[in-house]
Amino acid sequence: MRFAFEYIQRDGAKEPDEVSWLTDAAGGAVYLRLSTRTIEQPRRDIDDRLAGDIVNGAYWLRPPGPNAQLVIAYTGALAPEAIEAVGLMAEDRRDVGLLAVTSADRLHAGWTAAQRGRERGLSHARSHVERLLAAVPGTCPLVTLVDGHPATLSWLGGVHGHRTRALGVERFGQTGTIADLYRHYGIDAQGIMAAAQAISVGKPIRYLRAQ
């Protein structure tokens, strides 16, 4: 929120900086997507690096290891489901990474801006998301997760060519409890594990229940 209030009052340079490749100095509008779901916030020390990652659009809640077999990328209120699924899969998939996307919009805008920079001859241009995913092995698939349209994060696979399964909501109007709706749309922990088992190499995930 501190960043948002400052951002909407800026009126500076229109050229992108060479960290996020966003024209943040110029400022602009801010879109906040609110949720009625209460999620317990972890207690942690936020240093300058983590704060920068959060503002630029994403950070590793659990960095992938060198032999990562899977990365889960989530945004918004689905954090509990993503964290639960990663914990349940830990015994059957090596070095699983968990990427928290704080702003799909800023993350994508930085990526497209860096691409434009390279097209104009700035070969050193690298966006935040390119740096985040650079260490993920090319054979490691991504499962993206959002309680909105799956296309919101499906583009992450195009950053470095990772195979991707995008989960989300494509039909609206159903009613029910959060648990019922998440199960219906396949975005609960079981749905995440089912997608992970289908897209990744490895033995059957032991905590995945038969549908």
Residue pairs with C-beta under 8 A, 6 or more apart in sequence:
3 55
4 30
4 32
7 24
7 27
7 28
7 30
8 27
8 28
8 29
8 30
9 27
10 24
10 25
10 26
10 27
10 28
11 26
11 27
12 25
12 26
12 27
13 23
13 25
13 26
14 23
14 25
14 26
15 23
15 25
16 22
16 23
16 113
16 117
17 24
17 25
18 124
18 125
19 52
19 56
19 128
20 56
20 57
20 106
20 110
20 127
20 128
21 110
21 111
21 113
21 114
21 117
21 125
21 126
21 127
21 128
22 56
22 106
22 109
22 110
22 113
23 113
31 105
33 76
35 76
35 77
37 77
37 178
39 77
39 79
39 80
44 50
46 54
50 59
53 59
53 60
53 128
53 132
54 102
55 102
55 106
56 106
56 107
56 110
56 128
57 101
57 102
57 103
57 104
57 105
57 106
57 107
57 108
57 110
57 128
57 129
58 73
58 99
58 100
58 101
58 102
58 103
58 107
58 128
58 129
58 132
59 99
59 100
59 102
59 132
60 97
60 98
60 99
60 100
60 132
61 83
61 98
61 99
61 100
62 86
62 96
62 97
62 98
63 97
63 135
64 71
64 95
64 96
64 97
64 135
64 136
64 140
65 94
65 95
65 97
66 95
66 135
66 137
67 94
67 95
67 137
68 94
68 95
68 96
68 97
68 136
68 137
68 140
69 93
69 94
69 95
69 96
69 140
69 200
69 201
69 202
70 89
70 93
70 96
70 97
70 140
70 141
70 142
70 143
70 196
70 199
70 200
71 96
71 97
71 98
71 99
71 136
71 140
71 141
71 142
71 143
71 162
72 82
72 85
72 86
72 96
72 97
72 98
72 99
72 142
72 143
72 144
72 145
72 192
72 196
73 98
73 99
73 101
73 142
73 143
73 144
73 145
73 153
73 156
74 81
74 82
74 98
74 99
74 100
74 101
74 144
74 145
74 146
75 100
75 101
75 102
75 104
75 145
75 146
75 152
75 153
76 146
76 147
76 148
77 147
78 145
78 146
78 147
78 182
78 187
79 100
81 145
81 182
81 187
81 188
81 189
81 192
82 98
82 145
82 192
83 98
84 189
85 189
85 192
85 193
85 196
86 96
86 98
88 189
88 193
88 205
88 207
89 96
89 193
89 196
89 205
89 207
90 96
91 206
92 202
92 203
92 204
92 205
92 206
93 196
93 200
93 202
93 205
94 202
97 136
97 140
99 132
101 107
101 153
104 146
104 152
104 153
107 128
107 129
108 129
108 155
110 127
110 128
110 129
111 127
111 128
111 129
111 130
111 155
111 159
113 125
113 127
114 125
114 126
114 127
114 130
115 125
115 127
117 125
118 125
129 156
129 159
130 159
130 160
133 156
133 159
133 160
133 162
134 160
136 142
136 160
136 162
138 160
138 161
138 162
139 201
140 162
140 200
141 162
141 163
141 164
141 165
141 199
141 200
142 156
142 157
142 162
142 163
142 164
142 165
143 164
143 165
143 166
143 167
143 192
143 195
143 196
143 199
144 150
144 152
144 153
144 154
144 156
144 157
144 164
144 165
144 166
144 167
144 168
145 153
145 167
145 168
145 187
145 192
146 152
146 153
146 167
146 168
146 169
146 187
147 168
147 169
147 182
147 187
148 168
148 169
149 168
149 169
149 170
150 166
150 167
150 168
150 169
150 170
151 166
151 168
152 168
153 166
153 168
154 164
154 166
156 162
156 164
157 163
157 164
163 199
165 195
165 196
165 198
165 199
167 185
167 186
167 187
167 191
167 192
167 195
168 185
168 187
169 185
169 187
174 181
174 184
175 181
176 184
179 188
182 188
182 191
183 190
183 191
185 191
186 194
186 195
190 208
190 209
193 205
193 207
193 208
194 208
194 211
196 205
197 204
197 205
197 208
